[in-house]
């Protein structure tokens, strides 16, 4: 799955627990009628993927949805979801360079040189 939007916040890399687990949070604001602020976690070696990005940059983030079950000491079962990023791509570089863009309509077709306005319409409808 992917999320496309602008970076709202990039957190610092944090160590969680005593086992050396690292995570870094990123908030993406989607660009739709009702924009959503989506928190995406990058973990372990993926934390460094965010080093070259800045707030307000347009990006596409590849994500995995994760879910887990936990039973508390009282025996109640709880469910938790997380969104984990594993790739991030800068969208501004692709649009500013002009590469991989389709031609503009004025460039795609040229008017016919021999078209005359007094030709009878030969369409059957």
N, C-alpha and C positions, 0 to 999 in steps of 0.2 A: 504494500500500500504506500501511497505517497500523500504528503501534505504540501500545498503550494501557498506561499504567502510571504509576508515581510517579517524580518526578525524584530521582535519587540524587546527581548532581553536575552543576554547570554550570561550565565552564571559562571562563577569560578569553579575549578575542579575541587571536589571535596572528598576526603577519605572517610568512609563510613565503616564503623566497627574497627576491630583490632586485626582483622585478617587482610588489610590492604586493599579492600574493595573501593574503587574510585567511581564517582559519577559527576556529571556536569549537566545542568539544566539549560534548556533553550525554550523560549516562548515564541511561537509563530502566530501572527495574526493573519487569518485568512482574508481574502479579498472577495467577498460575496455580499449579497444584500444584507445579511445579518452576520457581520464578521465575528469569528470565534478566536479566542486566545487559547491556543493549544500548547500545553506543557509537554515537551519531549525530553526524555532522559537519554544521554549518551553515557555508556559505562565502559570501564577499563580502558583498553587501548583506543576506543572510539572517541574518548574525551578530546584528544588532540585534533580531531577533524574540525573543531570549531575555532581553532586558533586564528585562522585567516579571515574570519567573518566579523561583520560589524552590524550594529543596530540599524534598522531601516533598509537593509539589503534584501532584495527579492531572491528567494531561494526555493528549491524543491528538496524536501527531506524524505528519504525512504525510511519507512517505519515498520515495526512489528508490534502488534497488539499482544500483550501478555496478560494472563489471568492466573490467580492462585487462590487456593483455599487455605484458611487458617482457623483452627479451633482454639478459642480463648480458654483460660483456666476454669471458667464456669461451664464449659462444654458447649458454648454457642459457636456455630460455624459462621465465619465471615468470609466474604469474597472481596478481593482487591484486583484492580486493573492497573496496568501501566502501559505507557507508550514509549517504546525504545527505538531510538534512531540508530541507523547503521551506515547511512550515506547522506551527504548534503551536497547540493549542486547550486552554484551561483547562476541565477537566471539573467542577471543584468548584462553579463559579458556576452551571452548569446544574442541578445536583442540589440546591443549597441554596435556590434561588429557588422551586422547586416548579413552574416552568413546563415545559410539554411533557412532563409526567409523566402516565401513565394514571391514572384514578381508582382509589382503593382498592376492593377487592371489596365492602366494606360500603357504599360509595357508588354502585356500579355498578348494583345491583339492589335493589328493595324487595320485601319479601314480599307475596304476594297477600293482599288483605284478605278475600276470600270463600273461602279454602281451608279445608276441613273435613277432619278426620282420619278420619271415618267414611265418606267417599265410597269406593265400590268402585274398585279399581284397573282401569282400562280398557286397560292395555297388553297387547298380544298375547303377551307372553312372560313 
